[in-house]
């Protein structure tokens, strides 16, 4: 499909900073201390969490907006 993996030099974490931050929050807010009845239940709840993260979870680093709001604000500002 023509995809090329992004690889930076050793100890350059900036490529992964955004997703690593998300995974840390996801583990703390969604995963830790929970058990799931089945993989399908886990998958459904994870989809709901990702929707929550993108559309309803306000974030200080995004000036008090959700990721969807921030992206829309950034596009209008250009």
Secondary structure, 3 states (H helix, E strand, C coil): CCCCCCCCCCCCHHHCHHHHHHHHHHHHHHHCCCCCCCHHHHHHHHHHHHHHHHHCCCEHHHCCECHHHHHHHHHHHC
